[in-house]
């Protein structure tokens, strides 16, 4: 009977299959996960996943915080640099120094010059002007190396007239005061009249200058010259009246120009009045 049963099993194709413990046999569906159920993860594997995720979040937070610190330091540095560059100028504007009133537009010898120095500035820096500026407690003055009456007017008077176009201290003061003091010396008439053909173009350049202070210095220098040379200025007066006529349209200069024209008439006589009337018909003579 035993032999017969084994033969019958061999005929039917049933063969003995090996079985390993812990591994489900073929056809055994007891170990499959159902469709609606979750797969069970071993406790060690789940803890490792959570630790790895925590490390990634920690590194991301560290990068974010470090980038925020870098941006904060950059912003602080920029604000400090901007405040350091602007604070001296702001402090100067808010709290002006007492010397600013005595030394307007003073040149900074350590600052960069945007352009080459003018002819007057170059001559003055080389000692070509025989005087120096003395800073007083109330006002400035010039100290001459020798008495001005012993100095030749050519080319000193012309150089000082060229300096009237300067816009920076001390050139503005030296040129204006030097021109005035040089014309006050004894014998100035004989020394200045031969220089009129060269002086008039220089004074005209100051009168057509866009800077109002330069124009005012040129106008005062013209009046000072008229006081010294008198009618000798009439032959050159027509070259200057066009510039004065244009400035008369500005109400700010109407009164000083009218006063200057009256002084030109006073020292130049009837000849100057005819010339002034031909160029400026609206001029009111001192005789009226």
Secondary structure by P-SEA (a helix, b strand, c coil): caaaaaaaaaaacbbbbbbbccccccccccccccccbbbbbcaaaaaaaaaaaaaaaaaaaaaaaaaaaaaaaaaaaaaaaaaaaaaaaaaaaaccccccccccccccccccccccccaaaaaaaaccccbbbbbcccbbbbbbccccccccccaaaaaaaaaccccccaaaaaaaaaaaaaaaccccccccccaaaaaaaaaaaaaacccaaaaaaaaaaaaaaaaaccccccccccccaaaaaaacccccaaaaaaaaaaaaaaaacaaaaaaaaaaccccccccc
